[in-house]
Each structure stands twice: as structure tokens, then as C-alpha cells.
Amino acid sequence: MQTERFTVIWHEIVDSTSAVIEREYENMADGTVIAAEFQTAGRGQGDHTWHSVVGENLTFSILVKYSPEKYIAPAQQQIITPATSLSVVDFLAEFGIQAGIKKPNDIYVDGKKICGMLIENGLRAGMMNRTVLGIGININQTEFPADLPNPVSVAQLTGRKYDKKECLKMFLRHFSNRFDAIWTDPESLVKEYESKLIVWPR
């Protein structure tokens, strides 16, 4: 499936969408998106895993390849976090959901987590040659394991269920705009990201 600048490939089941890209990225084009109905080893920050019921949520990874014309210096790689986090905030706003960002890139709504992501950058000869953005957004799941502290989904917040493939197309439109701003208006990107950060009570 082609979605403008992205090529989206759906799988029924994989170990992790990011792992698929890491194994095959050299043969993949910039903008390849690997999405899965289920991940057996979905990953979050640190040693966290991402829980998702089969077929209920969006679990996907995006490959960004860099070139001399489109390049981020290793010292500036932190700019990727605002671009990606704000893409999710924009996406959720289409459903009337006002979200905030728990630093660095977990997305929360009224104190409940709706999205997590893992951003991994690859280097070659000391220069960044790729970024793999693994993202999980709770879309249609309405029941969660008791040991998950505070999850929420779009369906729970809106009372409706959604076509995940259409949701992914929506997200990629926002991602495209926000990622382009890395080169066109990085200062505004960082300023808006900081304005969306959640201040947790002490």
C-alpha cells in the first residue's frame, strides 16, 4: 500500500516491527512502514515491552534514511523526539482528544498512557544513516491487563472503534508534516513540544 511518500507493509504477526526493519533496512526505501496485527516481542523504552491485543491497536515502525540533502547531525538527533511526539498529538486531535507528552515521548491523556514509542538511530562511519521509529498507539482495545498501571485507548475516549489502516494513513500525514519541520522550522518544533510537556505533581 502506497500512502503518498510512504510504503506501508502490513504483517499478521512479527517479533517486532522495528526488528523487521533493522534486519532488512539496507534493502528498504526511505519511508518504508512495517505494521503488524500483533508483535510477539514489541519493545518500549529500556527493558519495557508493549502490550497489545491481536488486531486491536496500531503497532508499526517507520524507516527514515538520511542523505546529503536530508541529514541530521548526531549531535542534533534529539530533534526527532519533538517531531514524532507532536505527530501523535496532532493525530489524536483529529478525534477530539487533547494529549500531552511525558518526557521524552510517551503520550498521555488525562494521566493515562495512550501511546509509547522507541526511537533508534543507526550510524555509519560516525554519521547517522537511519532512524527507526517504533510506535504503538492504543486504538480499539477496551480491556487491559490489571498489571498495566494506566492505559487508555481512542475507543475508550470516543466510544467508537476505528479502521486501523485508515488511522495509520491519518497518522502518516501528520508525521510527514512534522518531520519536514526538522529542516524548515526546528525552533518552532521544539517550542511547541515543550509547551505540550506534562508537569507531573511531586
Disulfide bonds with the S-S distance in Angstrom:
none
